[in-house]
């Protein structure tokens, strides 16, 4: 049985004066973070981290699952914005 070892998880928190912040993780195996991004919809901010400062996700069971295409869509928007600066 072959299984895709990548999964996409999300945590969220309120940032005063900015609104909700969503941090999404591209995970390999149980808890190894490959890439991560932060999205703040109210401010239309996307920050991408191709080399995340944290390599292991703490308590992945507390995260919400997100679709791969949602992560990849935000990631490419973040890359485009970075290239435009």
C-alpha positions as CSV (number, residue, x, y, z in Angstrom):
1,X,0.0,0.0,0.0
2,X,1.7,3.2,-1.1
3,X,0.7,6.3,0.8
4,X,1.6,10.0,0.3
5,X,3.7,10.9,3.3
6,X,3.1,14.6,2.9
7,X,0.2,16.3,4.7
8,X,-0.9,19.8,5.2
9,X,-1.8,21.2,8.6
10,X,-2.9,24.5,10.0
11,X,-2.9,26.4,13.3
12,X,-4.6,29.8,13.8
13,X,-4.4,32.6,16.3
14,X,-5.6,36.2,16.7
15,X,-3.0,38.9,16.2
16,X,-4.1,42.2,17.8
17,X,-4.7,44.9,15.2
18,X,-4.3,42.4,12.3
19,X,-7.0,39.8,12.8
20,X,-6.7,36.1,12.4
21,X,-3.4,34.6,11.4
22,X,-3.2,31.1,9.9
23,X,0.0,29.2,9.8
24,X,0.1,26.3,7.4
25,X,2.7,23.5,7.4
26,X,3.8,21.1,4.8
27,X,4.6,18.0,6.8
28,X,6.5,14.8,5.9
29,X,6.1,11.7,8.0
30,X,4.7,12.3,11.5
31,X,5.9,15.8,12.3
32,X,8.8,17.0,10.0
33,X,8.1,20.5,8.7
34,X,9.3,20.9,5.1
35,X,7.8,24.3,4.4
36,X,5.5,26.7,6.3
37,X,3.6,29.9,5.5
38,X,1.6,32.5,7.4
39,X,-1.5,34.0,6.0
40,X,-3.3,37.0,7.4
41,X,-6.4,37.5,5.2
42,X,-7.6,40.8,6.8
43,X,-4.3,42.4,5.9
44,X,-3.8,40.3,2.7
45,X,-0.4,39.3,4.1
46,X,1.4,36.1,3.1
47,X,4.8,35.1,4.5
48,X,6.5,32.0,3.1
49,X,9.3,30.1,4.8
50,X,11.1,27.7,2.4
51,X,13.6,26.9,5.2
52,X,11.4,27.0,8.3
53,X,13.0,28.0,11.5
54,X,11.3,25.1,13.3
55,X,11.9,21.6,11.9
56,X,9.5,19.5,14.0
57,X,5.8,20.3,14.5
58,X,4.8,20.3,18.2
59,X,1.5,18.4,18.8
60,X,0.4,17.9,15.1
61,X,-2.7,16.2,16.5
62,X,-4.0,19.6,17.6
63,X,-3.7,21.1,14.1
64,X,-6.5,21.3,11.5
65,X,-6.0,19.5,8.2
66,X,-6.0,21.6,5.1
67,X,-6.0,20.6,1.4
68,X,-2.8,20.4,-0.5
69,X,-4.1,22.8,-3.2
70,X,-4.9,25.4,-0.5
71,X,-1.4,25.4,0.8
72,X,0.2,25.3,-2.7
73,X,-2.1,28.2,-3.9
74,X,-1.1,30.4,-1.0
75,X,2.6,29.4,-1.4
76,X,2.7,30.4,-5.1
77,X,1.0,33.8,-4.2
78,X,3.7,34.3,-1.6
79,X,6.4,33.5,-4.1
80,X,4.9,35.9,-6.7
81,X,4.7,38.7,-4.1
82,X,8.3,38.1,-3.0
83,X,9.5,38.2,-6.6
84,X,7.7,41.5,-7.2
85,X,9.5,43.2,-4.3
